[in-house]
Amino acid sequence: MALLGLPLPAFAEAIRVSLEGKAALGEGLPALLIHIEEPIAGFEVKLKRSDGKAVELKGGGKPGITRRVALEQPEGKFHYEGELTVRFPDNAEPGTLPLSFDTELNGPLKLEVRPEEVDVPGRKLRFTLSRPAAKTEVTVTMDTGKTAFAGDVDFKGAPAGTPLEVKWLPAEGKVMHIRLRAYDTSDFYTGVDLYPWQVDIPHEEVTFASGRSDVPPAEKGKLDASYKSITDALNKYGRWASLRLYVLGHTDTVGSTNDNRELSLKRAKSIASYFRQRGLKVPVFYEGFGEQSPAVPTPDETAEAGNRRAEYIIAVEDPSLTNAPFTPRWRKP
């Protein structure tokens, strides 16, 4: 805070002023702190905010008391000009102290990372910040336990919304965890943890009866083998984060699109329910894509065994799907 009108008046030993100039919306307000050092009869603060708003506040107290004068203001940065008037006992002449200072009230700092901007093969990612960016603390951890990068990236006050890029050097293994903590120019920060990987579980496909979604007893051994593969993968990767299993159902193009979508959804639910009943402890989700995401492109009404399939994916977040025909609505069995 800048105090105008030097040298300070003689009464300055009776009262001292400091500033809490920055605050987060919902957590407090900027404030003037009036520290009373010697006896006074009271004080009055008159200010004009840079948007034209007038602020007048009165108070008092005994020596040793600090009065916190909260400054009600909208979100954003503001400049204040005005003065502090101090009244003394025994009708002594009041004293005035010019004031000039800036405040800042910030809403939530937002960091956005779009999945398509996380380029693991290219060893880089991009993100945006909702306010001018000062720096980002970054840690990139591999499945070997070693870090491919750990340090700060300086963005020198890049304007809000600017695409910001972080890169890292080649390292042995697979990227398992990217931790970002981004700071704005007022030293507020926010962070995100990214787990840019998923595990596709190889398995033998369950053969369902035509038009049916219940698992035939003769096919349950295939699901038992898949269950073991899934639990092995969970044991291997579960130390990195809380994991989920996703079951995706697909059909060939025989029949109507709507009927195939519904059939694939029911079959995916049957498989997901089987894994849950076997004792899988992680959350399980399922979705059916019918004939709309074929592994083998075919004409309509083509019986293609390669398209009558399921996918079992282990991931931390909703999996990244190539050429998904629609946004999945993941369901729990």
Secondary structure, DSSP 8 states (H G I E B T S, - for coil): -B--SSS--GGGGTEEEEEE-EEETTT---EEEEEE-S--SEEEEEEEETTS-EEEEEE---TT-EEEEE----SEEEEEEEEEEEE-GGG---EEEEEEEEEEEE----EE--GGGEETTTTEEEEEESS-EEEEEEEEEETTS-EEEEEEEEEEEE-TT--EEEE----SS-EEEEEEEEEETTS-EEEEEE---EEE---------TT--S--GGGHHHHHHHHHHHHHHHHHHTTTS--EEEEEE---SSS-HHHHHHHHHHHHHHHHHHHHHTT--S-EEEEE-TTSS-SS---TT---GGGS-EEEEEESSS---TT-SS----B--
